[in-house]
Amino acid sequence: MFWKRKPKKQDGPEATDSAAEVAVDAKEEVVEADSDTVAETPSEEKGEAAQAAEKDSDPADGSGKDSGEAEKAAAGEEAGAADSSDDEEADADSDTADAVAVEDAEDEDTAGEDDEDEAAKPVGLFADETEEAGVTGPDPDGITRVRSIGVFEFDEEKFDVVSNTWIVKADDDGVVVIDPGFDAEAILEAVGDREIYLVACTNAYSPHIESAIKVAEEADADIALHPREMRAWRRHHGAEHRPEIEVEGQGALDIGDLHIDVLALPGTSSGSVGYYFGELGVVFSGDALRKGEPGMVGNTYIDYTTQLASIGEALLSLPPDTRILPDRGPSTTSGAESKNFDSWV
């Protein structure tokens, strides 16, 4: 379920046509002015010649001088008319150029505003950089974040982490819990009297499944996990309680009023997935992508090339204003992380 951005409607052509009409009208006025000048000048010269002929009997009365002055005056008028025509045509061309320049400037301003708006898209209530345990939300989309502190053991090392658990309102009666971390009691308290329809895990590392069984059993909810994560699940929780729902990339879930697309995000583990809520414009990326960087497991990358491919193909292909809510750290957007992608390659 991906969106296509419609091209923005442009108002420029109307302004351009108006400028062109001004130019055409101005040129027609120039042609008419030239025509009138050419038609009137010979007539005036002919009239002056006739007057000179009538007065040829008196050579001393200055008629020859007057005729010469008339011819000079006529020539001056013709030159003035031509200069005026040139000025009008130049003014018309200048007006046309000014109109086009204004239109181009408006288009550039509009594009600049669009870019600024895109870059300034708010990422919501969960954009804070601090990492402290506690509950934040719900936000206007009905999403609540529960942060809990715990120890993640990986490759014989221990790491102190602050994990994000996400609670998403599915309808008036129930929620979906994503990546239940280290504090089951805090999660259940944030859920309150609502039902838990599903506990969805992005992979089987402990920050994503630590409280899964306790939360699910309290609410008699199903647990969703990729089948390739079952071995890691059993190491942590044993084989007694297996997740009821196996999710894979390109699958989908309908929970309450929500439609959830499952995105394949292999890289940090072979069965990592993301959950995309198209109606809300939000994707839960697990540890595949965090703000400003691909997610690490402990202090290392498992399969960096595959992880980058997952990020580019599945997450950054979403609409730019899609909020990315990861397993750790603040929220971000697909558009913001697209600008970072080249530096990761």
Secondary structure, 3 states (H helix, E strand, C coil): CCCCCCCCCCCHHHHHHHHHHHHHHHHHHHHHHHHHHHHHHHHHHHHHHHHHHHCCCCHHHCHHHHHHHHHHHHHHHHHHHHHHHHHHHHHHHHHHHHHHHHHHHHHHHHHHHHHHHHHCCCCCCCCCCCCCCEEECCCCCCEEEEEEEEEEEECCEEEEEEEEEEEEECCCCEEEEECCCCCHHHHHHHHCCCEEEEEECCCCCHHHHCCHHHHHHHHCCEEEECHHHHHHHHHHHCCCCCCCEECCCCCEEEECCEEEEEEECCCCCCCCEEEEECCCCEEEEECCEECCEECCECCECCCHHHHHHHHHHHHCCCCCCCEEEECCCCCEEHHHHHCCHHHHC
